[in-house]
């Protein structure tokens, strides 16, 4: 290891420590922090944000990075480290410290306001924060630069290389088949009874079941934890400290699905190579690839019949009311297709329509086509049009997601991209491993996890996301495999002709 490369990693370690401290404060703010700590926490995060921005844009770091770039062998780990850090540096150097600090302060304040506004169904309380954050998003897009649409600069922050046109093309490809399949299910499908899955469930027993499930699949609780929070999320400080939260729900699939979803993120982070920990290439490569893993574990695995062949007896022990349900009845119930108001509680098919609504609205808000005061009405109109339901309150409508209050504008399409990439990866995994149903039915998830560790998780950020997807599946992201999987699955569940 050259002296200049060691120096670069040392400088990055200082930056990473500041970012980790900020992440831990954000986790604490959402999980444990007393409500009266919000103002001080906002000040702390703003200071950390400023310090990390100053460090990564410093002359010393940029000079050292240029020296490593000039000397690293193409294709080497050193070159990959430099490329990953160069992306972060280029973004940060285009954004002035004042803007970075302003976003940190406003998003921290907005999160606290969001919690109150959502609980009280008061959109007007949060609207000024949204106005500021979308204004910051416009400034950010202009500073970062874009070729065709301001949204290009924002989605690229989460999925490198993705554009507004990519998202539009993706939704055009999947919307029609999804809407048609949902229509056929409604008109021709054999009815599904899921009434036993809804009701008041003991939250402590639900959490115990969720912990037992993710542990048996491969989540290491010596290197992670699971908490209850208003919104489910996953964060990591290292591959040895990965933290998930799940959310309470009146439907059994709420806590189960959100726990498996966050477990997918967590398995990715826990299995990032230890030798790359705390360096620029540690962890998941992009949001779409990350979501491919959360959606794969949540849906393709976690809503499969073979999965519940193994786990239903444990659920029946915890909740005897499920004792009368067969595996097939439970499988059909947990996969029931029925438009819902809440995205995170949506079925696997209509979920992408929830994402389409958010994508279209944030583009309209960003461009000024939609005024912020009209967001609730526009939200409800799109739900009526796309899903055939109209939210009765803003808490069940435009206030349900945390993302915009955190300033995450451009994020939502990565969920749908994750579905498609997950479908592609699963097809290749099954080709390599053979029949996976018997493995899951017997509770043997190790071969599946080991395959994903080798192909996805241990690659971390060494390769750009598009290159990684192509390496694994033989082609870039495309909708065919996921649409084929979904069509076959739901045609069978609903006994469609």
C-alpha positions in Angstrom: 0.0 0.0 0.0 1.5 3.3 -1.1 1.9 6.2 1.3 -0.4 8.4 -0.7 -3.1 5.8 -0.8 -2.8 5.3 3.0 -3.1 9.0 3.5 -6.2 9.1 1.4 -7.8 6.4 3.5 -6.8 8.2 6.6 -8.4 11.4 5.5 -11.5 9.6 4.4 -11.6 7.9 7.9 -12.0 11.3 9.5 -14.8 12.2 7.1 -16.5 8.8 7.7 -16.3 9.3 11.5 -18.2 12.6 11.2 -20.8 11.0 8.8 -21.2 8.1 11.2 -21.8 10.4 14.2 -24.4 12.2 12.2 -26.1 9.0 11.1 -26.2 7.8 14.7 -27.8 11.0 15.8 -30.4 10.6 13.1 -31.1 7.1 14.2 -31.4 8.1 17.8 -33.7 11.0 16.8 -36.1 8.6 15.1 -35.9 5.8 17.7 -35.0 7.0 21.2 -34.6 10.7 21.5 -37.0 12.6 23.9 -39.1 15.1 21.9 -37.6 18.1 23.7 -34.2 17.2 22.4 -35.1 18.2 18.8 -33.7 21.7 18.8 -30.4 20.8 20.2 -30.1 17.7 17.9 -30.8 19.9 14.9 -27.9 22.2 16.0 -25.6 19.2 16.5 -26.4 17.7 13.1 -25.9 21.0 11.4 -22.4 21.4 12.9 -21.4 17.8 12.0 -22.7 18.4 8.5 -20.7 21.5 8.0 -17.5 19.8 9.4 -17.8 16.8 7.1 -18.5 19.1 4.1 -15.4 21.1 4.9 -13.3 18.0 5.2 -14.3 16.3 2.0 -13.9 19.4 0.0 -10.6 20.4 1.5 -7.6 21.0 -0.7 -5.6 18.3 1.1 -8.1 15.6 0.4 -8.6 16.6 -3.2 -4.9 16.8 -3.9 -4.3 13.4 -2.3 -7.2 11.9 -4.3 -5.8 13.2 -7.6 -2.4 11.6 -6.8 -4.1 8.2 -6.1 -6.1 8.5 -9.3 -2.9 9.1 -11.3 -1.0 6.2 -9.8 -3.7 3.5 -9.3 -3.8 0.5 -11.6 -7.0 0.4 -13.7 -9.4 -2.2 -12.3 -7.6 -2.3 -8.9 -9.2 -1.8 -5.5 -7.3 1.4 -5.2 -8.8 2.7 -8.4 -12.3 1.7 -7.2 -11.7 3.5 -3.9 -10.6 6.6 -5.8 -13.6 6.5 -8.2 -16.1 6.1 -5.4 -14.6 9.0 -3.4 -14.3 11.1 -6.6 -18.1 10.9 -7.0 -18.7 12.1 -3.4 -16.1 14.9 -3.8 -17.5 16.1 -7.1 -21.0 16.4 -5.6 -19.9 18.1 -2.5 -17.6 20.6 -4.2 -20.5 21.8 -6.4 -22.7 22.5 -3.3 -21.8 25.5 -1.2 -21.5 25.0 2.6 -24.4 27.4 3.2 -26.8 25.2 1.1 -25.6 22.0 2.8 -26.0 23.5 6.3 -29.4 24.9 5.4 -30.7 21.6 4.2 -29.4 19.8 7.3 -31.2 22.3 9.6 -34.5 22.4 7.7 -34.7 18.7 7.1 -34.1 18.0 10.8 -36.8 20.5 11.8 -39.1 19.2 9.1 -38.8 15.6 10.4 -40.1 16.7 13.8 -42.9 18.8 12.2 -43.8 15.8 10.0 -44.4 13.6 13.0 -46.8 16.1 14.5 -48.5 16.9 11.2 -49.0 13.3 10.3 -50.4 12.5 13.8 -52.8 15.5 13.6 -53.7 15.3 9.9 -52.4 18.8 9.4 -50.8 19.3 6.0 -50.7 23.1 6.4 -48.3 22.7 9.3 -45.7 20.9 7.2 -46.3 22.7 3.9 -43.8 25.5 4.6 -41.0 22.9 5.3 -41.8 21.2 2.1 -41.7 24.5 0.2 -38.2 25.1 1.6 -37.0 21.6 0.9 -38.2 21.6 -2.7 -36.6 25.0 -3.1 -33.3 23.5 -1.9 -33.8 20.6 -4.4 -34.2 23.1 -7.3 -31.0 24.9 -6.1 -29.2 21.6 -5.8 -30.2 20.5 -9.3 -29.0 23.8 -10.8 -25.7 23.6 -9.0 -25.0 19.9 -9.9 -26.1 20.5 -13.5 -28.2 18.3 -15.8 -28.7 17.7 -19.5 -32.4 17.4 -20.0 -34.4 17.8 -16.8 -33.7 19.1 -13.2 -34.8 15.7 -11.9 -31.8 14.1 -13.6 -29.5 15.7 -11.0 -31.6 14.6 -8.1 -32.2 10.9 -9.0 -28.5 10.6 -9.9 -27.8 11.2 -6.2 -29.5 8.0 -5.3 -29.0 5.9 -8.5 -25.8 7.0 -10.3 -26.4 7.6 -14.0 -30.2 7.4 -13.8 -32.3 10.1 -15.4 -35.8 11.4 -15.4 -36.2 9.8 -18.9 -35.2 6.4 -17.4 -37.8 6.6 -14.7 -40.5 7.7 -17.2 -39.6 4.8 -19.5 -39.6 2.3 -16.7 -43.1 3.3 -15.5 -44.4 3.3 -19.1 -43.2 -0.3 -19.4 -44.7 -1.6 -16.2 -47.8 0.5 -15.7 -50.0 -1.1 -18.4 -49.2 -4.7 -17.5 -49.8 -4.1 -13.8 -53.1 -2.2 -14.3 -54.3 -5.0 -16.7 -53.3 -7.8 -14.2 -55.0 -6.0 -11.3 -58.1 -5.5 -13.4 -58.2 -9.2 -14.3 -57.8 -10.1 -10.6 -60.7 -7.9 -9.7 -63.0 -9.2 -12.5 -62.0 -12.8 -12.8 -60.0 -13.8 -9.7 -60.9 -16.4 -7.1 -61.6 -14.4 -3.9 -59.0 -14.2 -1.2 -60.0 -14.1 2.5 -57.4 -12.2 4.6 -59.6 -11.1 7.5 -57.6 -13.1 10.1 -54.5 -11.0 9.1 -56.1 -7.8 10.3 -56.7 -6.8 13.9 -55.0 -6.0 17.1 -51.9 -8.0 17.6 -49.6 -8.1 20.7 -46.8 -5.9 19.6 -44.1 -7.6 21.7 -45.0 -11.0 20.3 -44.9 -9.6 16.8 -41.5 -8.1 17.4 -40.3 -11.4 18.8 -41.5 -13.3 15.8 -39.9 -10.7 13.5 -36.6 -11.1 15.4 -36.7 -14.9 15.3 -37.4 -14.8 11.5 -34.6 -12.5 10.5 -32.2 -14.3 12.8 -33.0 -17.7 11.3 -32.5 -16.3 7.8 -29.0 -14.9 8.6 -29.2 -11.5 10.3 -26.5 -11.3 13.0 -27.8 -9.7 16.1 -24.3 -9.5 17.5 -23.7 -7.0 14.7 -27.1 -5.4 14.5 -30.4 -4.7 16.2 -34.1 -4.3 15.5 -36.2 -1.5 17.0 -39.8 -0.2 16.6 -40.1 3.3 15.1 -42.7 5.5 13.3 -41.1 4.6 10.0 -39.1 1.5 9.0 -35.5 2.1 7.9 -32.0 0.7 8.1 -28.7 2.4 8.8 -25.2 1.2 9.3 -22.1 2.6 11.0 -20.0 -0.3 9.9 -20.5 -3.9 8.8 -20.4 -4.6 12.6 -23.1 -2.1 13.5 -26.2 -2.3 11.3 -29.5 -1.1 12.7 -33.0 -1.8 11.5 -36.4 -0.5 12.6 -39.8 -1.9 11.8 -43.2 -0.3 12.3 -46.3 -1.3 14.2 -49.3 -2.3 12.0 -52.9 -3.5 12.3 -52.2 -6.0 9.6 -49.9 -8.9 10.2 -48.1 -8.3 6.9 -47.1 -4.8 8.1 -44.5 -5.7 10.6 -43.5 -8.9 8.8 -43.0 -7.3 5.5 -41.3 -4.2 6.8 -38.9 -6.3 8.9 -38.0 -8.5 6.0 -37.6 -5.4 3.8 -35.2 -3.8 6.2 -33.4 -7.1 6.7 -32.6 -7.1 3.0 -30.9 -3.8 3.4 -29.2 -5.0 6.6 -27.9 -8.3 5.1 -26.3 -6.3 2.3 -24.5 -4.0 4.8 -23.5 -6.8 7.3 -21.9 -8.8 4.4 -19.9 -5.9 2.9 -16.2 -7.0 3.1 -14.7 -6.4 6.5 -11.4 -5.5 4.8 -13.1 -2.5 3.0 -15.1 -1.4 6.1 -15.0 2.4 6.7 -13.6 3.1 3.2 -15.2 4.7 0.2 -16.3 1.4 -1.4 -17.9 -0.1 1.8 -21.5 -1.0 1.7 -24.3 -1.0 -0.9 -23.5 0.5 -4.3 -26.7 2.4 -5.0 -30.3 2.8 -3.8 -31.8 0.7 -6.7 -29.5 -2.2 -6.0 -30.1 -1.8 -2.3 -33.8 -1.9 -2.9 -33.5 -4.9 -5.1 -32.3 -6.8 -2.0 -35.0 -5.4 0.3 -37.8 -6.1 -2.2 -36.3 -9.5 -3.0 -36.3 -10.7 0.6 -39.6 -9.0 1.4 -41.6 -10.2 -1.6 -40.0 -12.9 -3.7 -38.8 -14.8 -0.7 -41.0 -13.5 2.2 -44.3 -13.8 0.3 -43.6 -17.2 -1.2 -45.6 -20.3 -0.3 -42.4 -22.2 0.6 -41.3 -19.5 3.0 -44.6 -19.8 4.9 -44.4 -23.6 4.9 -41.5 -23.1 7.2 -42.6 -20.0 9.2 -46.3 -20.4 9.6 -46.1 -23.0 12.4 -44.0 -20.5 14.4 -46.6 -17.7 13.7 -49.4 -20.0 14.8 -47.6 -20.8 18.0 -47.3 -17.0 18.7 -50.8 -16.3 17.5 -53.2 -19.3 17.9 -55.9 -17.5 15.9 -54.0 -18.5 12.7 -54.2 -22.2 13.7 -57.0 -22.9 11.4 -55.2 -21.5 8.3 -53.5 -23.8 5.9 -50.2 -22.8 4.3 -51.9 -22.2 1.0 -54.7 -20.1 2.6 -52.1 -18.0 4.4 -50.0 -17.6 1.3 -53.0 -16.4 -0.7 -54.0 -14.0 2.2 -50.6 -12.4 2.6 -50.5 -11.9 -1.2 -54.0 -10.5 -1.5 -54.1 -7.8 -4.2 -56.2 -4.9 -2.9 -55.5 -1.2 -3.3 -54.5 0.4 0.0 -53.8 4.0 1.0 -50.5 3.3 2.7 -47.5 2.5 0.4 -45.6 0.4 2.9 -48.7 -1.8 3.5 -49.3 -2.2 -0.3 -49.5 -5.5 -2.0 -46.7 -6.5 -4.3 -48.5 -5.6 -7.6 -50.0 -2.2 -6.7 -46.8 -1.0 -4.9 -45.3 0.3 -8.1 -48.4 2.4 -8.7 -47.8 4.0 -5.3 -44.3 4.9 -6.4 -45.5 6.2 -9.7 -47.8 8.7 -7.9 -44.9 10.0 -5.8 -42.6 10.3 -8.8 -45.1 12.3 -10.9 -45.9 14.6 -8.0 -42.4 15.4 -7.0 -41.5 16.1 -10.6 -44.5 18.5 -10.8 -43.6 20.2 -7.5 -40.0 20.5 -8.6 -40.9 22.1 -12.0 -43.5 24.4 -10.4 -46.3 22.8 -12.4 -47.9 21.9 -9.1 -48.2 24.4 -6.2 -47.4 23.0 -2.8 -50.8 24.1 -1.4 -52.5 21.9 -4.0 -50.5 18.7 -3.2 -53.2 17.0 -1.1 -55.8 17.4 -3.9 -53.4 16.3 -6.6 -52.3 13.3 -4.4 -55.9 12.2 -3.9 -56.7 12.6 -7.6 -53.9 10.4 -8.7 -54.8 7.7 -6.1 -58.4 7.8 -7.4 -57.1 7.5 -11.0 -54.4 4.9 -10.6 -55.7 2.8 -7.6 -59.4 3.5 -7.6 -59.4 4.7 -4.0 -59.4 8.2 -2.5 -57.6 8.9 0.8 -60.0 10.2 3.4 -57.3 12.1 5.2 -53.9 13.6 4.4 -52.4 11.3 7.1 -53.4 8.5 4.9 -52.4 10.5 1.8 -49.6 13.0 1.2 -48.4 13.0 4.8 -47.7 9.2 5.1 -44.0 9.1 3.9 -41.0 10.5 5.7 -38.9 11.0 2.6 -39.7 14.6 1.6 -39.4 15.8 5.2 -35.8 14.5 5.1 -35.1 16.3 1.8 -35.0 13.0 -0.1 -36.4 14.2 -3.4 -35.5 11.9 -6.4 -35.4 8.8 -4.2 -38.8 7.1 -4.9 -38.2 5.6 -8.3 -35.4 3.5 -6.9 -38.0 1.3 -5.1 -39.6 0.4 -8.5 -36.1 0.0 -10.0 -35.3 -2.3 -7.1 -38.3 -4.5 -7.9 -37.1 -5.0 -11.5 -33.4 -5.6 -10.6 -34.5 -8.0 -7.9 -36.5 -10.0 -10.4 -33.5 -10.3 -12.7 -31.2 -11.3 -9.9 -33.7 -13.9 -8.6 -34.0 -15.5 -12.0 -30.2 -16.0 -12.2 -30.0 -17.2 -8.6 -32.6 -19.9 -9.3 -30.8 -21.0 -12.5 -27.6 -21.4 -10.4 -29.1 -23.0 -7.3 -31.9 -25.0 -8.9 -35.2 -25.4 -7.1 -35.2 -22.9 -4.2 -38.7 -23.8 -2.8 -37.5 -26.9 -1.0 -34.6 -25.0 0.6 -37.0 -22.3 2.0 -39.6 -24.9 3.0 -37.0 -26.6 5.1 -35.7 -23.4 6.6 -32.4 -23.6 4.8 -31.8 -20.0 3.6 -28.0 -20.3 3.7 -27.5 -21.3 0.0 -29.6 -18.3 -1.0 -27.8 -15.9 1.3 -24.4 -17.2 0.4 -25.2 -16.8 -3.4 -26.3 -13.2 -2.8 -23.2 -12.5 -0.6 -20.9 -13.7 -3.3 -22.6 -12.1 -6.3 -23.9 -8.8 -4.7 -23.0 -8.0 -1.1 -19.2 -8.7 -1.2 -18.9 -6.5 -4.3 -19.9 -3.5 -2.2 -19.1 -0.4 -4.3 -16.2 -1.8 -6.2 -18.2 -1.6 -9.5 -20.8 1.0 -10.6 -24.3 -0.2 -10.1 -25.1 -0.6 -13.8 -22.0 -2.6 -14.3 -22.7 -4.8 -11.3 -26.3 -5.6 -12.5 -24.9 -6.5 -15.9 -22.2 -8.7 -14.4 -24.7 -10.6 -12.4 -27.6 -10.9 -14.8 -26.0 -10.4 -18.2 -27.9 -7.2 -19.0 -28.8 -3.8 -17.5 -32.1 -3.3 -15.6 -35.2 -4.2 -17.6 -38.8 -5.1 -16.7 -39.3 -8.5 -18.4 -38.2 -10.9 -15.6 -40.1 -9.1 -12.8 -43.3 -8.9 -15.0 -43.0 -12.6 -15.9 -42.5 -13.5 -12.2 -45.5 -11.3 -11.1 -47.8 -12.5 -13.8 -47.1 -16.2 -13.2 -47.4 -15.8 -9.4 -50.7 -13.9 -9.4 -52.3 -15.8 -12.2 -51.8 -18.9 -10.1 -52.9 -17.3 -6.8 -56.1 -16.0 -8.3 -56.7 -19.0 -10.7 -56.9 -16.7 -13.8 -57.5 -18.3 -17.2 
